[in-house]
Amino acid sequence: MKPDYLKAKDTIGIVAPARQIAESEVMPTVNFLEKHGFCVEFGQNLFKQHHQFAGLDEERVADMQYMLNAPHIKAIFSARGGYGSARIIDKLDFSAFIEKPKWLCGYSDFTVFHSHIHTLCQIPTLHTFMPVNLTDATCINEEVTTFLKAIKGETLEYYIPHHNLNRPGKAEGVLVGGNLSVIYSLLGSPSDIDTDGKILFLEDLDEYLYHIDRMMLNLKRNGKLENLAGLLIGTFSDMHDNEIPYGKIAEEIIAEHCAEYNFPICFNFPAGHLSPNCALKLGEPTTLTVKHQQQSHLKFL
């Protein structure tokens, strides 16, 4: 099942399922969306605050449930990440959403929704920038242009610069994944994703290098790597080290844990916590071609 792509005058709902956000941080995105012909509707509790969260769990649930149920809402945009989606995911009823799917858009902590929906609903979602990231409504860069292409159903493909840790090969499969820390936190839960035969995308921010090793090792021990069709690695930004260095950067840690497998690996994809955070269609059939000393190619079928 696949949501309808958006057209002019369709309504996009903005919610904050995790950390709190101010109206001033959202308005550039509102202006951007309206400039491109969309209507925008806020969750009733969007600008609430309860400690670091965007209101109480019950208030964030109410906003998300309304957006999932409302037939005139064609896409749901997470205002920001942070932490909090896992606190509300099991309190939501996805029945109306399954009957009438809509695009859910976001990244980082929103990986909870990507993973949960792929596992339990088999409906694609969009890994995209979020309103907190856009400060200029007139900005034209890859993260906004690819977001528009993805949500309108236009052709979406990428040519990715070579990285010396790449492993050549060609993969075809459904793209899944998102933030490594969140995927790690969901292992063994009802939201845990099945990676067999899939192309797995990973990115992360603000982690210690030994944490990256711990998380990749746990994915490996849980069988999440052995049957992959391919691996797509986005940005691993603002990594930390201890006084005694770990000895490898994040990309080298990932390559080490995948050394025994044969699937193609593409590093350096421009998505994650750095700009441009290019749009990805999670849950969609995808081809990934990684060549030796050449650009790699990612295309959605």
C-alpha positions in Angstrom: 0.0 0.0 0.0 1.3 3.4 -0.9 0.1 6.9 -0.1 -1.0 9.2 -2.8 1.6 11.7 -4.0 0.8 15.4 -3.2 -0.6 18.0 -5.5 -1.3 21.7 -5.2 -3.7 22.6 -2.4 -3.2 19.4 -0.5 -2.8 19.8 3.3 0.4 18.9 5.2 0.1 18.6 9.0 2.9 19.6 11.2 3.3 17.8 14.6 6.0 17.5 17.3 6.1 13.9 18.6 9.3 14.4 20.5 11.2 17.6 21.6 9.4 21.0 22.0 9.7 23.6 19.3 8.9 27.3 19.0 6.5 28.8 16.4 9.4 31.0 15.0 11.3 27.8 14.2 8.4 26.4 12.1 7.3 29.5 10.1 10.0 29.4 7.4 8.8 25.9 6.5 5.2 27.0 6.5 6.1 29.8 4.1 8.1 27.4 2.0 5.3 24.9 1.7 2.7 27.5 1.0 5.0 29.0 -1.6 4.9 25.6 -3.4 1.1 25.4 -3.3 0.4 23.3 -0.2 -1.8 24.1 2.7 -0.5 23.7 6.3 -2.2 22.7 9.5 -0.6 22.6 12.9 -1.3 20.0 15.6 -3.4 21.6 18.4 -0.6 21.1 20.9 2.3 21.8 18.6 3.9 24.5 20.7 3.2 23.1 24.1 6.2 22.4 26.4 6.6 19.8 29.2 10.3 19.8 30.2 12.1 19.0 27.0 9.1 17.5 25.3 6.5 19.2 23.1 3.8 18.7 25.7 2.7 15.7 27.7 2.8 12.3 26.1 -1.0 12.4 25.9 -0.9 15.8 24.1 1.6 14.5 21.6 -0.5 11.3 21.1 -3.6 13.4 20.5 -1.9 15.5 17.8 -0.4 12.5 16.0 -3.7 10.5 16.2 -5.6 13.4 14.8 -3.2 13.7 11.8 -3.3 10.0 11.2 -7.1 9.9 11.2 -8.0 13.2 9.4 -8.8 12.3 5.7 -7.9 15.8 4.5 -4.3 15.6 5.8 -2.2 14.1 3.0 1.2 14.2 4.7 2.5 14.5 8.3 5.7 16.5 8.9 7.6 16.0 12.1 8.7 19.4 13.3 11.9 18.2 14.9 13.6 15.2 16.4 15.3 15.0 19.8 13.8 12.3 21.9 10.2 11.2 22.6 8.6 9.3 19.7 9.2 5.9 21.4 7.2 7.1 24.4 4.0 7.5 22.3 4.3 5.0 19.5 2.4 2.2 21.3 -0.4 4.5 22.2 -1.3 5.3 18.6 -4.0 3.5 16.5 -2.9 3.1 12.9 -6.2 1.6 11.6 -7.4 4.7 9.8 -3.8 5.3 8.5 -3.7 1.8 7.0 -7.1 2.3 5.3 -6.0 5.7 3.9 -2.2 6.0 4.0 -0.4 9.3 3.9 3.3 10.3 3.8 5.1 10.6 7.1 8.2 12.8 6.8 11.1 13.3 9.1 14.4 11.8 10.4 16.5 11.2 13.5 14.1 10.4 16.4 11.3 10.0 13.8 13.0 6.7 12.8 10.7 5.2 15.4 7.8 5.9 13.1 9.7 4.8 9.9 10.6 1.5 11.5 7.2 0.9 13.2 5.2 1.6 10.1 7.4 -0.5 7.8 7.2 -3.5 10.2 3.5 -3.3 11.1 1.9 -1.5 8.2 4.2 -2.1 5.2 3.6 1.5 4.0 6.5 3.6 2.7 7.6 6.8 4.5 9.9 9.7 3.7 13.3 10.3 5.4 13.6 14.0 4.9 14.6 17.3 6.5 12.3 18.7 9.2 11.0 22.3 9.8 13.5 22.9 12.6 16.2 22.7 9.9 14.8 25.3 7.5 15.6 28.9 8.4 15.0 30.6 5.0 11.7 29.9 3.1 13.5 31.0 -0.2 16.3 28.4 0.3 16.9 26.2 -2.8 19.2 23.3 -2.0 19.2 19.5 -2.4 17.3 18.8 0.8 14.3 20.9 -0.2 14.3 20.1 -3.9 14.6 16.3 -3.2 11.8 16.6 -0.6 9.5 18.2 -3.2 10.4 15.5 -5.7 9.8 12.7 -3.2 6.4 14.0 -2.0 5.2 14.8 -5.5 6.2 11.4 -6.9 8.9 12.7 -9.3 11.9 10.7 -10.3 14.4 10.5 -7.4 17.9 9.2 -8.0 21.4 10.1 -6.8 25.0 10.0 -7.9 27.2 9.6 -4.9 30.9 10.6 -4.8 33.4 7.7 -4.4 34.5 6.7 -0.9 37.6 4.6 -0.3 35.7 2.2 2.0 33.0 1.5 -0.6 32.5 -2.2 -1.6 31.5 -2.5 -5.2 28.4 -4.4 -6.3 24.8 -4.0 -7.3 21.8 -4.4 -4.9 18.1 -4.3 -5.4 15.6 -4.3 -2.6 13.4 -2.3 -0.3 15.2 0.6 1.4 14.8 0.6 5.2 16.6 2.2 8.2 17.4 5.7 9.5 19.2 6.7 12.7 21.5 4.0 14.0 20.9 4.8 17.7 17.1 4.6 17.3 17.3 1.4 15.3 19.5 -0.1 18.0 17.0 1.0 20.7 14.1 -0.7 18.9 15.7 -4.2 18.6 13.4 -6.8 20.0 10.4 -4.5 20.2 7.3 -4.6 18.0 8.9 -1.8 15.9 12.1 -3.7 15.1 12.7 -3.8 11.4 13.3 -6.9 9.2 16.4 -6.3 7.2 16.6 -9.6 5.2 16.9 -8.9 1.5 16.7 -5.1 2.2 19.0 -2.2 1.6 19.8 -0.7 5.0 20.4 3.0 5.4 22.2 4.3 8.5 23.2 7.7 9.9 23.9 9.2 13.3 25.0 12.2 15.3 26.8 13.1 18.6 27.8 9.6 19.6 31.0 8.2 21.1 32.9 6.0 18.6 32.8 3.0 21.0 29.0 3.4 21.0 29.0 3.0 17.2 31.0 -0.2 17.7 28.6 -1.4 20.4 25.5 -0.7 18.2 27.0 -2.2 15.0 28.0 -5.3 17.0 24.5 -5.6 18.4 23.0 -5.4 14.9 25.4 -8.1 13.8 24.6 -10.4 16.7 20.9 -9.9 16.1 21.3 -11.1 12.4 20.5 -7.7 10.9 23.6 -7.6 8.7 24.0 -11.1 7.4 21.2 -11.2 4.8 21.3 -7.5 3.6 21.1 -6.8 -0.1 23.1 -3.7 0.4 24.2 -1.0 2.9 23.9 2.8 2.4 25.8 4.9 4.9 24.9 8.6 5.4 26.6 11.1 7.6 28.1 10.3 11.0 28.6 13.8 12.3 30.0 15.2 15.6 31.4 11.9 16.7 33.3 11.9 20.1 36.3 10.0 21.4 37.8 9.2 24.8 41.1 10.4 26.1 42.6 7.1 24.9 41.5 7.1 21.3 39.2 4.3 20.0 41.5 4.0 16.9 38.9 4.1 14.1 36.4 6.6 12.7 32.7 5.7 12.5 32.9 4.6 8.9 35.9 2.3 9.6 34.0 0.7 12.5 31.0 0.0 10.2 33.2 -1.4 7.5 34.9 -3.7 10.0 31.6 -5.2 11.2 30.6 -5.8 7.6 33.9 -7.3 6.3 32.7 -10.9 6.4 29.7 -10.2 4.1 29.5 -9.7 0.4 26.8 -7.1 -0.1 27.7 -3.8 -1.7 28.4 -0.9 0.7 28.1 2.8 -0.3 29.5 5.4 2.1 29.2 9.2 1.8 25.5 9.5 1.0 24.3 13.0 1.8 21.6 12.3 4.4 21.6 12.7 8.1 22.3 15.5 10.5 24.3 17.7 8.1 23.0 19.7 5.1 22.0 18.7 2.5 19.9 16.0 4.1 18.6 14.5 0.9 15.2 12.8 0.8 14.9 9.0 0.8 11.9 6.9 0.2 12.0 4.3 2.9 9.9 1.2 2.3 10.3 1.6 -1.5 12.0 -0.8 -4.0 15.5 0.7 -4.8 18.6 -0.2 -6.8 22.1 0.6 -5.4 25.1 0.4 -7.8 28.5 0.8 -6.2 31.4 0.9 -8.6 35.2 0.8 -8.0 36.7 4.3 -8.0 33.6 5.8 -9.6 30.3 7.4 -8.5 27.7 5.2 -6.9 24.1 5.3 -8.1 20.9 5.1 -6.0 17.6 5.0 -7.8 14.0 4.4 -6.6 12.0 2.1 -8.9 
